[in-house]
Amino acid sequence: MVNSSAPAANVTTTNLATEETKKCDTKACPIDEKPKTEKKLKPCCACPETKKVRDACIVEKGEENCKDLIEAHKECMRKMGFNV
């Protein structure tokens, strides 16, 4: 007669793998962890080159005369991951 309360060898291995996964899910595993010092880029600091030229044009010529520079800045912002 087979003892039904004794775990099979493959069940024990599966349980260990599941237990390790649980440890990793609780951030016990440092593998693939991003550094905490990484800061997200703020919209005000993105694309300073296009922003400076765009702002100067708007002040000197008015917004309606700087549409190409405004669009260039928006495109740069999109490339940096912002939804504008």
Buried (B, 14 or more C-beta within 10 A) or exposed (E): EEEEEEEEEEEEEEEEEEEEEEEEEEEEEEEEEEEEEEEEEEEEEBBEEBBEBBBEBBEEEEEEEBEEBBEBBBEBBEEEEBEE
